[in-house]
Amino acid sequence: DAKTTQPPSMDCAEGRAANLPCNHSTISGNEYVYWYRQIHSQGPQYIIHGLKNNETNEMASLIITEDRKSSTLILPHATLRDTAVYYCIVRVASNYQLIWGAGTKLIIKP
Amino acid sequence: DTEVTQTPKHLVMGMTNKKSLKCEQHMGHRAMYWYKQKAKKPPELMFVYSYEKLSINESVPSRFSPECPNSSLLNLHLHALQPEDSALYLCASSQPGRTKYEQYFGPGTRLTVT
């Protein structure tokens, strides 16, 4: 059963920040939130993950609410190449499983 | 090298054929995965190998047979498939460990069963 809920699609203007929300209200205390993206017909690409604290890397920032029931992935300056399906995922603590959400199709417009 | 390679890129096979999908990584990862992805759906986990031993089999039909000959290679042997098995088959690898290690995915093999 999916542990995450995402909007099915979003648009963003090129050069602007893209903010992708995710709800994971049933997440357990030791389960990580992961984000991957999948560009058409390619394998999923890891973006970022976090447990409690906000995280930032060269690709994106991850903001997790204090109650851990939701998070937001931020692409600070979206480009056309960021057009993809973005998956918010809960990483089960007891095994290797990634519980994938349905994904958000992000379209970056010129 | 953070690449996972998969061959072939595309495969068309009949329901009576036997074929194999191959996956390779040279990142020193000791966990490797097979996923199946249908169109417009997220990937579904099929198998997990940890230290070359099968650790998870997600109730996959026996017409799919995984093999991990060494720490760098992962195969998926296919036999007597059905048209509904047509999908993108993804391989991934990671460091073993249950929480914090990201999985690196290959580009996938697009399988069509006729």
Backbone of each chain as ProteinMPNN parsed JSONL, in Angstrom:
{"seq_chain_A": "DAKTTQPPSMDCAEGRAANLPCNHSTISGNEYVYWYRQIHSQGPQYIIHGLKNNETNEMASLIITEDRKSSTLILPHATLRDTAVYYCIVRVASNYQLIWGAGTKLIIKP", "coords_chain_A": {"N_chain_A": [[0.847, -1.197, 0.0], [0.491, 2.205, -0.854], [2.362, 4.685, 0.762], [2.58, 7.308, 0.402], [1.296, 10.413, -0.863], [0.858, 12.261, -3.762], [0.489, 15.167, -5.898], [-0.88, 14.638, -9.176], [0.172, 16.029, -11.381], [2.197, 18.882, -12.28], [3.045, 22.219, -13.271], [5.829, 24.341, -14.077], [7.601, 27.367, -14.466], [10.475, 27.855, -16.486], [13.572, 28.456, -14.896], [12.44, 29.284, -12.545], [11.737, 28.367, -9.087], [10.86, 25.037, -8.444], [8.426, 23.52, -6.564], [7.642, 20.621, -5.055], [5.113, 18.892, -3.545], [4.501, 16.408, -0.935], [2.596, 14.079, 0.802], [2.857, 12.099, 3.682], [1.482, 10.799, 5.867], [1.341, 8.534, 7.462], [3.836, 7.718, 8.073], [6.497, 5.985, 9.719], [8.585, 6.421, 12.667], [11.255, 5.694, 12.109], [11.539, 5.601, 9.405], [12.753, 6.61, 6.276], [12.391, 9.415, 4.061], [12.514, 9.429, 0.637], [13.417, 10.831, -2.522], [13.052, 10.307, -5.938], [13.57, 10.724, -9.459], [12.219, 10.253, -12.75], [13.071, 10.427, -15.929], [11.608, 10.426, -19.14], [11.406, 7.148, -20.34], [13.786, 6.364, -19.181], [15.878, 4.994, -16.513], [14.986, 5.32, -13.017], [16.271, 8.109, -11.169], [18.211, 8.885, -8.411], [17.533, 11.527, -6.119], [17.472, 12.857, -3.517], [17.427, 12.315, 0.062], [15.936, 12.077, 3.369], [15.529, 12.089, 6.961], [14.633, 13.428, 9.393], [15.616, 16.028, 9.53], [15.97, 18.989, 7.475], [17.355, 18.743, 4.216], [19.978, 19.332, 1.862], [21.379, 19.169, -1.362], [23.446, 19.092, -4.338], [21.526, 18.948, -6.261], [18.938, 19.447, -5.243], [16.668, 20.582, -2.623], [15.315, 19.305, 0.415], [12.545, 19.619, 2.336], [11.27, 18.788, 5.381], [8.422, 18.492, 7.344], [7.929, 19.306, 10.831], [6.371, 17.423, 12.184], [6.71, 15.319, 10.518], [4.842, 14.487, 8.693], [4.577, 15.401, 6.156], [6.359, 16.509, 3.225], [8.483, 18.595, 1.163], [9.917, 18.8, -1.968], [12.378, 20.765, -3.391], [13.376, 22.224, -6.334], [15.711, 24.452, -7.127], [16.241, 26.208, -9.336], [14.611, 25.647, -11.931], [15.117, 23.81, -14.944], [14.574, 23.032, -18.457], [15.387, 20.426, -18.697], [14.661, 19.291, -16.348], [12.147, 18.306, -16.572], [10.12, 15.649, -15.803], [8.94, 12.599, -14.183], [8.377, 12.753, -10.79], [9.053, 10.956, -7.943], [7.934, 10.454, -4.696], [8.976, 8.744, -1.908], [8.74, 6.288, 0.626], [11.083, 4.806, 2.706], [11.211, 1.644, 3.836], [12.033, 0.622, 7.084], [12.687, -1.921, 7.952], [13.45, -3.561, 5.9], [14.632, -3.764, 2.498], [12.829, -2.404, 1.031], [11.382, 0.04, -1.105], [8.703, 2.114, -0.818], [6.787, 3.207, -3.199], [5.266, 6.252, -4.269], [2.602, 7.424, -6.435], [3.653, 9.333, -8.056], [4.572, 12.587, -9.378], [4.029, 14.288, -12.302], [6.131, 16.531, -13.563], [6.247, 19.386, -15.447], [8.332, 21.515, -17.093], [8.155, 24.709, -18.302], [9.078, 26.803, -21.043]], "CA_chain_A": [[0.0, 0.0, 0.0], [1.267, 3.425, -0.967], [2.428, 5.468, 1.973], [2.74, 8.715, 0.035], [0.32, 11.007, -1.769], [1.435, 13.37, -4.521], [-0.372, 15.629, -6.998], [-0.503, 13.903, -10.389], [0.954, 16.824, -12.319], [2.48, 20.285, -11.955], [3.831, 23.003, -14.225], [6.705, 25.344, -13.489], [8.314, 28.139, -15.488], [11.925, 27.692, -16.503], [14.284, 29.445, -14.1], [11.793, 29.462, -11.245], [11.837, 27.219, -8.182], [9.772, 24.056, -8.493], [8.158, 22.98, -5.231], [6.816, 19.425, -5.216], [4.677, 18.44, -2.213], [4.242, 14.99, -0.714], [2.035, 13.746, 2.111], [3.181, 10.755, 4.175], [0.973, 10.961, 7.234], [1.465, 7.293, 8.245], [5.254, 7.34, 8.138], [6.987, 5.608, 11.047], [9.673, 7.266, 13.123], [12.556, 5.309, 11.583], [11.449, 5.472, 7.949], [13.282, 7.74, 5.546], [11.719, 9.915, 2.863], [13.394, 9.494, -0.526], [12.888, 11.337, -3.772], [13.672, 9.917, -7.191], [12.85, 11.187, -10.637], [12.368, 9.384, -13.912], [12.901, 11.081, -17.217], [10.912, 9.495, -20.019], [12.091, 5.967, -20.882], [15.069, 6.11, -18.519], [15.757, 4.472, -15.172], [14.856, 6.347, -11.982], [17.505, 8.757, -10.713], [18.143, 9.343, -7.022], [17.696, 12.968, -5.93], [17.791, 13.257, -2.149], [16.625, 11.654, 1.079], [16.059, 12.637, 4.704], [14.784, 11.432, 8.033], [13.931, 14.431, 10.205], [16.107, 17.374, 9.244], [16.013, 19.419, 6.086], [18.564, 18.322, 3.534], [20.275, 20.016, 0.601], [22.542, 18.721, -2.128], [23.66, 19.881, -5.553], [20.36, 18.869, -7.134], [17.66, 19.876, -4.676], [16.501, 20.67, -1.162], [14.194, 18.558, 0.953], [12.024, 20.218, 3.565], [10.382, 17.845, 6.064], [7.737, 19.169, 8.439], [8.358, 18.846, 12.147], [5.634, 16.204, 12.531], [7.137, 14.346, 9.502], [3.711, 13.99, 7.922], [4.665, 15.852, 4.77], [7.646, 17.068, 2.825], [8.505, 19.312, -0.109], [11.156, 18.792, -2.744], [12.563, 22.051, -4.062], [14.395, 22.389, -7.372], [15.8, 25.908, -6.965], [16.186, 26.929, -10.609], [14.217, 24.567, -12.835], [15.44, 23.895, -16.367], [13.745, 22.142, -19.273], [15.834, 19.049, -18.469], [14.061, 18.78, -15.111], [10.858, 17.708, -16.884], [10.227, 14.233, -15.436], [8.035, 12.162, -13.119], [9.076, 12.793, -9.51], [8.462, 10.019, -6.996], [8.169, 10.566, -3.259], [9.08, 7.341, -1.514], [9.084, 5.975, 2.016], [11.995, 3.673, 2.772], [10.861, 0.8, 4.97], [13.228, 0.454, 7.918], [12.994, -3.318, 8.277], [13.994, -4.294, 4.749], [15.158, -2.894, 1.449], [11.762, -1.942, 0.161], [10.986, 1.425, -1.336], [7.266, 2.203, -1.057], [6.703, 4.303, -4.165], [4.014, 6.925, -4.548], [2.197, 7.392, -7.844], [4.507, 10.262, -8.78], [4.096, 13.861, -9.936], [4.632, 14.636, -13.59], [6.527, 17.937, -13.556], [6.553, 19.913, -16.778], [8.969, 22.826, -17.037], [7.766, 25.422, -19.518], [9.999, 27.91, -21.36]], "C_chain_A": [[0.883, 1.249, 0.0], [1.221, 4.176, 0.349], [2.504, 6.953, 1.659], [1.652, 9.13, -0.932], [0.937, 12.22, -2.424], [0.416, 13.875, -5.535], [0.065, 14.962, -8.293], [0.346, 14.713, -11.361], [1.122, 18.244, -11.806], [3.226, 20.911, -13.108], [4.711, 23.968, -13.462], [7.411, 26.068, -14.628], [9.816, 27.917, -15.353], [12.596, 28.821, -15.725], [13.68, 29.701, -12.734], [12.039, 28.23, -10.38], [10.611, 26.327, -8.364], [9.638, 23.437, -7.104], [7.185, 21.818, -5.357], [6.424, 18.897, -3.838], [4.445, 16.935, -2.157], [3.672, 14.824, 0.693], [2.397, 12.305, 2.46], [2.78, 10.692, 5.635], [1.132, 9.707, 8.095], [2.919, 6.846, 8.394], [5.653, 7.014, 9.572], [8.249, 6.403, 11.371], [11.035, 6.946, 12.537], [12.544, 5.11, 10.069], [11.89, 6.757, 7.272], [12.321, 8.156, 4.426], [12.769, 10.047, 1.768], [12.652, 10.163, -1.681], [13.748, 10.811, -4.924], [12.915, 10.618, -8.32], [13.14, 10.251, -11.805], [12.035, 10.189, -15.154], [12.42, 10.02, -18.189], [11.837, 8.41, -20.563], [13.487, 5.757, -20.315], [14.818, 5.469, -17.153], [15.597, 5.594, -14.164], [16.218, 6.832, -11.508], [17.3, 9.25, -9.287], [18.337, 10.853, -6.955], [18.205, 13.283, -4.528], [16.993, 12.392, -1.181], [16.863, 12.303, 2.428], [15.221, 11.866, 5.702], [13.953, 12.453, 8.825], [14.313, 15.84, 9.774], [15.989, 17.706, 7.771], [17.363, 19.06, 5.494], [18.732, 19.117, 2.241], [21.461, 19.334, -0.054], [22.601, 19.524, -3.422], [22.442, 19.877, -6.473], [19.145, 19.582, -6.558], [17.762, 20.075, -3.174], [15.258, 19.891, -0.776], [13.809, 19.188, 2.278], [11.022, 19.245, 4.161], [9.738, 18.583, 7.227], [8.12, 18.539, 9.782], [7.635, 17.568, 12.573], [5.909, 15.06, 11.545], [5.978, 13.833, 8.658], [3.714, 14.478, 6.486], [6.06, 16.399, 4.503], [7.493, 17.781, 1.484], [9.884, 19.196, -0.72], [11.238, 20.113, -3.492], [13.699, 21.949, -5.06], [14.578, 23.879, -7.53], [15.692, 26.706, -8.268], [15.887, 25.907, -11.71], [14.647, 24.848, -14.276], [14.558, 22.909, -17.126], [14.115, 20.677, -19.033], [15.295, 18.453, -17.177], [12.651, 18.232, -15.347], [10.957, 16.194, -16.701], [9.059, 13.888, -14.51], [8.853, 12.089, -11.831], [8.33, 11.913, -8.511], [8.909, 10.336, -5.575], [8.025, 9.161, -2.691], [9.359, 7.258, -0.017], [9.942, 4.729, 2.013], [11.701, 2.876, 4.033], [12.115, 0.47, 5.767], [13.639, -1.001, 8.047], [13.536, -4.106, 7.096], [14.412, -3.297, 3.683], [14.063, -2.176, 0.662], [11.617, -0.428, 0.097], [9.498, 1.408, -1.626], [7.024, 3.443, -1.912], [5.313, 4.925, -4.154], [3.723, 6.849, -6.04], [3.0, 8.367, -8.698], [3.795, 11.53, -9.23], [4.807, 14.101, -11.254], [4.887, 16.132, -13.596], [6.91, 18.351, -14.967], [7.12, 21.314, -16.6], [8.709, 23.512, -18.373], [8.701, 26.597, -19.775], [9.353, 29.272, -21.126]], "O_chain_A": [[1.867, 1.344, 0.733], [0.167, 4.289, 0.975], [2.493, 7.775, 2.575], [1.15, 8.323, -1.715], [1.474, 13.1, -1.751], [-0.434, 13.108, -5.989], [1.259, 14.74, -8.496], [1.156, 14.144, -12.092], [0.32, 18.745, -11.018], [3.951, 20.233, -13.836], [4.39, 24.368, -12.343], [7.776, 25.457, -15.633], [10.349, 27.807, -14.249], [12.239, 29.99, -15.873], [14.333, 30.27, -11.859], [12.486, 27.191, -10.865], [9.479, 26.806, -8.428], [10.597, 22.905, -6.545], [6.027, 22.013, -5.727], [7.286, 18.503, -3.052], [4.225, 16.279, -3.175], [4.211, 15.369, 1.657], [2.26, 11.403, 1.633], [3.62, 10.55, 6.523], [1.067, 9.791, 9.321], [3.187, 5.714, 8.799], [5.215, 7.67, 10.517], [8.892, 6.976, 10.491], [11.894, 7.824, 12.467], [13.464, 4.504, 9.52], [11.46, 7.85, 7.641], [11.546, 7.345, 3.919], [13.793, 10.703, 1.958], [11.43, 10.07, -1.797], [14.977, 10.863, -4.89], [11.773, 11.046, -8.151], [14.158, 9.559, -11.841], [10.89, 10.573, -15.392], [12.783, 8.85, -18.071], [12.883, 8.686, -21.151], [14.291, 5.041, -20.911], [13.678, 5.41, -16.691], [16.03, 6.717, -14.425], [17.185, 6.072, -11.453], [16.329, 9.948, -8.996], [19.196, 11.404, -7.643], [19.255, 13.906, -4.373], [15.986, 11.799, -1.568], [17.861, 12.997, 2.624], [14.329, 11.099, 5.339], [12.73, 12.344, 8.91], [13.466, 16.726, 9.665], [15.918, 16.816, 6.924], [18.384, 19.073, 6.182], [17.754, 19.52, 1.611], [22.429, 18.967, 0.614], [21.889, 20.516, -3.579], [22.34, 20.716, -7.368], [18.404, 20.243, -7.286], [18.78, 19.784, -2.547], [14.284, 19.822, -1.525], [14.612, 19.283, 3.207], [10.028, 18.909, 3.517], [10.431, 19.229, 8.013], [8.571, 17.396, 9.847], [8.221, 16.722, 13.248], [5.395, 13.956, 11.722], [6.129, 12.825, 7.967], [2.919, 14.002, 5.676], [6.824, 16.706, 5.419], [6.508, 17.594, 0.771], [10.893, 19.461, -0.066], [10.282, 20.527, -4.147], [14.833, 21.632, -4.703], [13.669, 24.54, -8.033], [15.097, 27.784, -8.278], [16.8, 25.373, -12.339], [14.551, 25.976, -14.758], [13.886, 22.066, -16.531], [13.267, 19.792, -19.149], [15.446, 17.256, -16.929], [12.023, 17.741, -14.41], [11.767, 15.534, -17.351], [8.291, 14.762, -14.106], [9.898, 11.44, -11.789], [7.139, 12.099, -8.265], [10.1, 10.469, -5.292], [7.045, 8.471, -2.975], [10.117, 8.057, 0.532], [9.59, 3.72, 1.404], [11.908, 3.353, 5.149], [13.137, 0.084, 5.198], [14.821, -1.292, 8.235], [14.036, -5.217, 7.278], [14.529, -2.103, 3.959], [14.354, -1.426, -0.27], [11.717, 0.276, 1.102], [9.063, 0.759, -2.577], [7.051, 4.572, -1.422], [4.308, 4.222, -4.044], [4.498, 6.282, -6.809], [3.027, 8.246, -9.923], [2.581, 11.543, -9.434], [6.037, 14.115, -11.315], [3.941, 16.919, -13.631], [7.779, 17.747, -15.596], [6.47, 22.19, -16.029], [9.005, 22.965, -19.436], [9.078, 27.309, -18.844], [9.99, 30.303, -21.344]]}, "seq_chain_B": "DTEVTQTPKHLVMGMTNKKSLKCEQHMGHRAMYWYKQKAKKPPELMFVYSYEKLSINESVPSRFSPECPNSSLLNLHLHALQPEDSALYLCASSQPGRTKYEQYFGPGTRLTVT", "coords_chain_B": {"N_chain_B": [[32.831, 5.532, -10.929], [29.489, 5.498, -11.369], [27.602, 3.884, -12.526], [25.006, 1.743, -13.631], [24.648, -0.856, -15.777], [22.576, -2.275, -18.337], [21.622, -4.967, -20.364], [19.782, -6.641, -22.958], [18.834, -3.444, -24.495], [16.329, -3.409, -25.634], [13.937, -6.009, -26.045], [12.27, -8.477, -27.804], [10.178, -11.179, -27.506], [8.819, -14.455, -28.03], [6.149, -16.398, -26.581], [7.065, -18.925, -26.071], [9.743, -18.781, -25.946], [13.105, -18.733, -24.492], [14.931, -16.424, -22.718], [17.431, -14.083, -21.499], [17.966, -11.399, -19.23], [20.477, -9.003, -18.535], [22.519, -7.465, -16.036], [24.878, -5.157, -14.761], [27.244, -3.851, -12.46], [29.869, -1.759, -11.177], [30.415, -0.598, -8.77], [31.0, -1.658, -6.404], [28.859, -2.375, -4.914], [26.851, -4.441, -2.788], [24.267, -5.228, -2.779], [21.651, -6.032, -4.938], [19.008, -5.503, -7.272], [15.918, -6.414, -8.88], [13.384, -4.84, -10.698], [10.042, -4.393, -11.923], [8.343, -2.433, -14.273], [5.365, -1.129, -15.304], [3.636, 0.767, -17.831], [3.203, 4.164, -17.015], [3.157, 3.696, -14.31], [4.603, 3.303, -10.995], [7.83, 1.721, -10.302], [7.857, -1.813, -9.5], [8.984, -3.89, -6.976], [10.77, -6.891, -7.55], [12.826, -8.862, -6.98], [15.45, -9.19, -4.528], [18.9, -9.29, -4.055], [21.341, -9.913, -1.656], [24.635, -9.709, -0.813], [25.13, -11.66, -2.765], [23.18, -13.522, -2.266], [19.799, -14.579, -2.511], [17.484, -12.551, -1.055], [14.998, -11.377, -0.942], [11.974, -12.242, -2.435], [9.396, -11.214, -4.176], [6.939, -12.751, -4.365], [7.004, -13.576, -7.044], [6.144, -14.971, -10.22], [7.244, -18.247, -11.256], [8.219, -18.301, -13.801], [9.967, -16.291, -14.078], [13.306, -16.154, -13.307], [15.792, -15.383, -11.154], [19.348, -14.729, -11.01], [22.486, -14.487, -9.444], [25.542, -14.362, -10.283], [27.998, -13.303, -9.44], [29.391, -10.629, -7.414], [29.109, -8.428, -9.026], [27.354, -8.867, -11.07], [24.052, -9.478, -12.297], [21.441, -11.505, -13.269], [18.398, -12.091, -15.103], [16.443, -14.659, -15.835], [14.239, -15.682, -18.331], [11.297, -17.392, -19.142], [8.716, -18.947, -20.931], [6.948, -16.741, -20.92], [4.153, -14.448, -20.53], [1.944, -12.324, -22.463], [1.182, -10.193, -20.766], [3.396, -9.796, -19.257], [4.957, -8.014, -20.524], [6.884, -5.162, -20.22], [8.902, -2.557, -18.673], [11.969, -3.557, -17.48], [13.852, -3.083, -14.706], [17.053, -2.785, -13.282], [18.791, -2.414, -10.214], [21.233, -1.191, -7.852], [22.843, -1.142, -4.627], [24.57, -0.167, -1.599], [24.472, -2.67, 0.896], [22.09, -2.593, 3.575], [19.629, -1.196, 5.565], [18.302, 1.216, 5.49], [19.547, 3.811, 4.794], [20.879, 3.89, 2.364], [21.108, 4.886, -0.931], [19.545, 3.641, -3.936], [20.922, 2.837, -7.047], [19.88, 3.038, -10.324], [19.677, 1.168, -13.366], [19.271, 1.773, -16.963], [17.246, 0.185, -17.885], [15.498, -2.609, -19.457], [13.457, -2.85, -22.177], [10.875, -4.926, -22.519], [9.009, -6.909, -24.711], [6.451, -9.166, -25.05], [5.276, -11.466, -27.29]], "CA_chain_B": [[31.835, 5.004, -11.861], [28.219, 5.301, -10.673], [26.706, 3.436, -13.574], [24.473, 0.394, -13.723], [24.361, -1.116, -17.187], [21.646, -3.364, -18.589], [21.51, -5.424, -21.744], [19.722, -5.661, -24.041], [17.955, -2.292, -24.252], [15.01, -3.831, -26.072], [13.854, -7.445, -26.3], [10.974, -9.0, -28.207], [10.245, -12.636, -27.424], [7.578, -15.187, -28.059], [5.769, -17.012, -25.309], [7.779, -20.189, -25.864], [11.194, -18.531, -25.943], [13.892, -18.525, -23.28], [15.88, -15.331, -22.876], [17.969, -13.579, -20.233], [18.343, -9.995, -19.088], [21.722, -8.895, -17.777], [22.753, -6.218, -15.311], [26.239, -5.125, -14.248], [27.676, -2.626, -11.774], [31.233, -1.842, -10.671], [30.504, 0.351, -7.67], [31.263, -2.393, -5.173], [27.625, -2.587, -4.166], [26.606, -5.851, -2.511], [22.834, -5.493, -2.898], [21.181, -5.801, -6.302], [17.546, -5.58, -7.294], [15.137, -6.393, -10.12], [12.076, -4.216, -10.64], [9.216, -4.391, -13.135], [7.579, -1.188, -14.36], [4.377, -0.997, -16.357], [3.492, 2.142, -18.291], [2.551, 5.16, -16.159], [3.12, 3.192, -12.94], [5.937, 3.247, -10.384], [8.452, 0.388, -10.328], [7.454, -2.8, -8.491], [10.106, -4.747, -6.617], [10.614, -8.324, -7.825], [13.813, -9.656, -6.254], [16.595, -8.527, -3.937], [20.053, -10.104, -3.679], [22.255, -9.272, -0.731], [25.846, -10.547, -0.754], [24.945, -12.729, -3.746], [22.139, -14.468, -1.851], [18.45, -14.064, -2.682], [16.947, -12.215, 0.257], [13.582, -11.041, -1.089], [11.271, -12.642, -3.654], [8.064, -10.653, -3.938], [5.892, -13.623, -4.932], [7.101, -13.473, -8.497], [5.93, -16.28, -10.851], [8.48, -19.009, -11.489], [8.724, -18.084, -15.16], [11.079, -15.359, -13.877], [14.291, -16.828, -12.466], [16.962, -14.531, -11.008], [20.639, -15.366, -10.728], [23.541, -13.521, -9.131], [26.756, -15.182, -10.38], [29.03, -12.696, -8.602], [28.934, -9.382, -6.784], [28.921, -7.353, -10.015], [26.429, -9.281, -12.123], [22.72, -9.959, -11.942], [20.703, -11.949, -14.444], [16.999, -12.485, -14.939], [16.141, -15.627, -16.881], [12.831, -15.592, -18.693], [10.839, -18.601, -19.845], [7.258, -19.122, -21.016], [6.29, -15.52, -20.448], [2.837, -14.096, -21.034], [1.922, -10.935, -22.976], [1.069, -9.218, -19.679], [4.734, -9.579, -18.69], [5.596, -6.922, -21.255], [7.128, -4.057, -19.285], [10.294, -2.124, -18.526], [12.601, -4.263, -16.373], [14.913, -2.238, -14.174], [18.008, -3.321, -12.319], [19.349, -1.382, -9.334], [22.193, -1.688, -6.876], [23.115, -0.242, -3.505], [25.232, -0.801, -0.476], [23.48, -3.303, 1.767], [21.757, -1.709, 4.685], [18.178, -1.195, 5.426], [17.627, 2.507, 5.487], [19.998, 5.096, 4.301], [21.692, 3.831, 1.158], [20.285, 5.044, -2.11], [19.676, 2.66, -4.994], [21.268, 3.346, -8.37], [19.134, 2.277, -11.311], [20.087, 1.117, -14.76], [18.309, 2.373, -17.896], [16.14, -0.726, -18.116], [15.281, -3.382, -20.685], [12.057, -2.803, -22.6], [10.517, -6.278, -22.943], [7.712, -7.12, -25.343], [6.146, -10.598, -25.221], [4.26, -11.577, -28.355]], "C_chain_B": [[30.544, 4.719, -11.089], [27.173, 4.767, -11.64], [26.291, 1.978, -13.37], [24.1, 0.179, -15.187], [23.429, -2.319, -17.318], [21.651, -3.699, -20.074], [20.498, -6.548, -21.839], [18.851, -4.46, -23.668], [16.506, -2.634, -24.581], [15.05, -5.332, -26.334], [12.414, -7.776, -26.674], [11.096, -10.52, -28.189], [8.855, -13.245, -27.484], [7.342, -15.911, -26.747], [6.485, -18.332, -25.061], [9.289, -20.006, -25.776], [11.776, -18.56, -24.543], [14.905, -17.435, -23.57], [16.385, -14.918, -21.503], [18.228, -12.09, -20.327], [19.586, -9.938, -18.196], [21.877, -7.51, -17.184], [24.165, -6.28, -14.718], [26.519, -3.797, -13.56], [29.082, -2.849, -11.233], [31.438, -0.8, -9.588], [30.819, -0.343, -6.359], [30.028, -2.616, -4.325], [27.379, -4.075, -3.969], [25.119, -6.167, -2.416], [22.413, -5.143, -4.311], [19.715, -6.196, -6.39], [17.048, -5.746, -8.725], [13.776, -5.774, -9.828], [11.373, -4.41, -11.983], [8.399, -3.102, -13.129], [6.658, -1.215, -15.57], [4.202, 0.49, -16.669], [2.689, 2.986, -17.298], [2.369, 4.678, -14.715], [4.515, 3.259, -12.326], [6.522, 1.845, -10.488], [7.929, -0.504, -9.2], [8.641, -3.721, -8.235], [9.781, -6.205, -6.928], [11.528, -9.141, -6.916], [14.874, -8.73, -5.659], [17.655, -9.575, -3.642], [20.926, -9.274, -2.746], [23.441, -10.202, -0.53], [25.65, -11.83, -1.559], [23.933, -13.783, -3.325], [20.765, -13.81, -2.009], [17.848, -13.8, -1.311], [15.468, -11.85, 0.204], [13.102, -11.536, -2.445], [9.828, -12.223, -3.434], [6.989, -11.457, -4.657], [5.841, -13.539, -6.451], [6.889, -14.857, -9.109], [7.245, -16.939, -11.239], [8.994, -18.881, -12.916], [9.806, -17.001, -15.183], [12.05, -16.005, -12.895], [15.533, -15.949, -12.334], [18.211, -15.349, -10.713], [21.647, -14.279, -10.457], [24.873, -14.258, -9.128], [27.938, -14.622, -9.589], [28.554, -11.331, -8.15], [28.668, -8.266, -7.78], [27.802, -7.634, -11.0], [25.109, -9.776, -11.555], [22.006, -10.317, -13.233], [19.247, -12.191, -14.084], [16.66, -13.373, -16.128], [14.622, -15.693, -17.068], [12.422, -16.823, -19.482], [9.32, -18.677, -19.788], [6.507, -17.909, -20.485], [4.942, -15.323, -21.125], [2.861, -12.666, -21.573], [1.837, -9.887, -21.869], [2.389, -8.987, -18.949], [5.511, -8.5, -19.438], [5.696, -5.701, -20.344], [8.569, -3.587, -19.435], [10.869, -2.833, -17.299], [13.852, -3.488, -15.965], [15.77, -3.013, -13.188], [18.513, -2.159, -11.47], [20.375, -2.027, -8.418], [22.366, -0.67, -5.77], [24.071, -0.937, -2.552], [24.161, -1.518, 0.331], [23.228, -2.417, 2.971], [20.323, -1.31, 4.491], [17.565, 0.167, 5.259], [18.279, 3.546, 4.594], [20.765, 5.055, 3.0], [20.818, 3.88, -0.082], [20.56, 3.939, -3.117], [19.983, 3.385, -6.301], [20.625, 2.431, -9.404], [19.838, 2.281, -12.666], [19.001, 1.699, -15.647], [17.131, 1.467, -18.212], [16.219, -1.485, -19.426], [13.799, -3.338, -20.983], [11.711, -4.15, -23.205], [9.118, -6.3, -23.541], [7.541, -8.618, -25.572], [5.005, -10.725, -26.226], [3.618, -12.96, -28.364]], "O_chain_B": [[30.502, 3.813, -10.257], [26.004, 5.148, -11.579], [27.09, 1.119, -12.998], [23.328, 0.948, -15.76], [23.483, -3.254, -16.52], [21.681, -2.81, -20.926], [20.36, -7.334, -20.901], [18.2, -4.472, -22.623], [15.58, -2.203, -23.893], [16.063, -5.866, -26.788], [11.471, -7.415, -25.971], [12.013, -11.08, -28.789], [7.865, -12.651, -27.057], [8.238, -16.018, -25.91], [6.504, -18.809, -23.927], [10.024, -20.968, -25.557], [11.064, -18.433, -23.547], [15.649, -17.509, -24.548], [15.85, -15.338, -20.477], [18.654, -11.581, -21.364], [19.73, -10.707, -17.246], [21.426, -6.515, -17.753], [24.595, -7.327, -14.232], [26.083, -2.744, -14.024], [29.453, -3.967, -10.876], [32.503, -0.191, -9.494], [30.898, 0.304, -5.315], [30.127, -2.997, -3.158], [27.657, -4.88, -4.857], [24.75, -7.269, -2.011], [22.77, -4.084, -4.827], [19.246, -7.091, -5.687], [17.682, -5.274, -9.668], [13.107, -6.125, -8.856], [12.01, -4.569, -13.025], [7.832, -2.724, -12.104], [7.11, -1.311, -16.711], [4.571, 1.354, -15.874], [1.637, 2.57, -16.811], [1.523, 5.197, -13.987], [5.508, 3.272, -13.053], [5.792, 0.884, -10.735], [7.605, -0.035, -8.109], [9.23, -4.263, -9.17], [8.694, -6.699, -6.627], [11.064, -10.006, -6.173], [15.161, -7.655, -6.186], [17.364, -10.618, -3.056], [21.211, -8.105, -3.004], [23.272, -11.352, -0.123], [25.961, -12.929, -1.099], [23.837, -14.833, -3.96], [20.589, -12.636, -1.683], [17.717, -14.715, -0.498], [14.759, -11.997, 1.2], [13.734, -11.285, -3.472], [9.121, -12.804, -2.61], [6.224, -10.916, -5.455], [4.771, -13.443, -7.052], [7.404, -15.837, -8.572], [8.234, -16.261, -11.515], [10.108, -19.317, -13.206], [10.482, -16.819, -16.195], [11.666, -16.364, -11.782], [16.264, -15.782, -13.311], [18.147, -16.484, -10.241], [21.674, -13.262, -11.15], [25.302, -14.738, -8.078], [28.786, -15.381, -9.119], [27.437, -10.921, -8.467], [28.062, -7.255, -7.422], [27.349, -6.725, -11.696], [25.052, -10.398, -10.494], [21.972, -9.526, -14.176], [18.905, -12.458, -12.932], [16.598, -12.915, -17.269], [13.85, -15.751, -16.112], [13.134, -17.244, -20.394], [8.716, -18.494, -18.731], [5.561, -18.032, -19.707], [4.636, -15.941, -22.145], [3.718, -11.875, -21.177], [2.375, -8.791, -22.027], [2.49, -8.085, -18.117], [6.605, -8.119, -19.021], [4.7, -5.265, -19.768], [9.347, -4.139, -20.212], [10.319, -2.723, -16.204], [14.769, -3.272, -16.758], [15.271, -3.79, -12.375], [18.647, -1.041, -11.966], [20.387, -3.244, -8.23], [22.074, 0.513, -5.945], [24.345, -2.13, -2.679], [23.042, -1.017, 0.438], [24.065, -1.59, 3.335], [19.866, -1.11, 3.365], [16.389, 0.263, 4.909], [17.618, 4.107, 3.72], [21.264, 6.09, 2.557], [19.924, 3.057, -0.274], [21.652, 3.371, -3.156], [19.38, 4.412, -6.615], [20.798, 1.212, -9.37], [20.494, 3.248, -13.052], [17.934, 2.078, -15.162], [16.123, 1.926, -18.749], [16.898, -1.078, -20.368], [12.977, -3.734, -20.157], [12.195, -4.488, -24.285], [8.168, -5.779, -22.957], [8.378, -9.259, -26.207], [3.921, -10.171, -26.038], [2.746, -13.23, -29.19]]}, "name": "protein", "num_of_chains": 2, "seq": "DAKTTQPPSMDCAEGRAANLPCNHSTISGNEYVYWYRQIHSQGPQYIIHGLKNNETNEMASLIITEDRKSSTLILPHATLRDTAVYYCIVRVASNYQLIWGAGTKLIIKPDTEVTQTPKHLVMGMTNKKSLKCEQHMGHRAMYWYKQKAKKPPELMFVYSYEKLSINESVPSRFSPECPNSSLLNLHLHALQPEDSALYLCASSQPGRTKYEQYFGPGTRLTVT"}
